[in-house]
Amino acid sequence: MIREDWVEGKLEDLLNYIQPTNYIVDSTAYDDSYKTPVLTAGKTFILGYTDEEENIFSDLPVIIFDDFTTATKYVNFKFKVKSSAMKILVPTSNSVIMKYVYYYMQTIRHNVDTHKRYWISIFSKLNIKIAPLPEQRAIVAKIEELFSELDSGIASLKKSKEQLEVYRQAVLKAAFEGKFTNKQKKGWTEGKLGDLLNYIQPTKYIVDSTAYDDSYRTPVLTAGKTFILGYTDEEENIFSDLPVIIFDDFTTATKYVNFKFKVKSSAMKILLPTSDQVNMKYVYYYMQTIRQNVDTHKRYWISLFSKLNIEIAPLTEQKQIVQEIESRLSVCEHIEATIEEALEKAEALRQSILKKAFEGKLLSNEELEACRRESDWEPAAELLKRIKEDKKGAKSNG
């Protein structure tokens, strides 16, 4: 459904594209003291800053569009780019409000195959709902007002999340200083992680098929953030000698595991206790206190981590320390879950704002009346007609 004074056009009616080849940086020797940002359309956005002074893109504002992932960024400052895997999208007419188009593009959901280029083949031909110019300006202003409030709330939530991590590290530090159980650390000894943990190469437990399904029973694990990649119905070579710690041999990420599993790859070690005097949760929590700079081209368990020191409390005290840690961290985890839920709701609200904006439901009747009193108000059909004429004229002049 579209409002009677709106019209539907194509993205290519409003946007031309420029190949970024001329603006690719020659050197990736970036430095924050340099002036010109080098951009990507992905999450990183600004890869670094260059001191190169030639072939800097300056005809602004534009939208940069990742031609493989369809990620977009609105850019209103001079820049260079890292690669040609994007399109620089520019307006076809002075009557195109680029921020309006950019925000509309944030509502587009499209499954992507990263082996395909998307602007020419698909995105340029997608529909866009076009409002009269004064209404477009008002919609952009309203979106940004609401997003500003939302971003402020998100920043507060993220700060709280950072503070929780500081608290978590403080709890672990205090625990292994004996502050919860034994301040003098009587009976404690010092050893190496390799004294407490043996390792198994996970090759035997690698899943044969990645056709996962939530109805299957056995989780397929990674030591990274995702942790459970999916579930498999494979019934052979399932790891069951529990509990263990899985250790990512390249990133040093760890996970404590007390359920049967398979793994996705051999880029990890499965760590087991060397004796029944080792409480695996005690060792796991101790490993969370270790901070090491990592180079992902190196394997870390044998070369480094197994040789790191660990202070070893008697077994009964290990169990007590784990209880003290978990009683404190359970509160922390509850708060973190609440924060994560709030962050998800914030993102949903962002999408809801955009949805309402381009359904013509974001502005009040009073705001719409004010738009209609603007000197450049005209039905969107007339606006689109003029934009198409501008595009055609520019092409014939070119």
URNOR-V957031 format. One line per field, one symbol per residue. psi: psi as a letter, one per 30 degrees, with the letter a starting at -180 (. if undefined). A space follows every 10 residues. Layout:
BEGIN
psi = ???
END
This chain:
BEGIN
psi = kklfgllkal efefkllkkg efgkkekgil kfflekkkll faeedjfakl gkflhkkgil llkkjjfefg klkkkglkll lelghlkjkl kflfgkjeee eeeefffkkk kkjfgkkfee eeefgllkkk lleeeeeeee eeeeeeeeee eeeeeeeeee eeeeeeeeee eeeeegggff eiffhkfklk alefefkllk kgefgkkekg ilkfflekkk llfaeedjfa klgkflhkkg illlkkjjfe fgklkkkglk lllelghlkj klkflggjje eeeeeefffk jkkkjfgkkf eefeeffklk kjlleeeeee eeeeeeeefe eeeeeeeeee eeeeeeeeee eeeeeeegfg gekleeeeee effkfgklkf eeeeeeeeee eeeeeee.
END
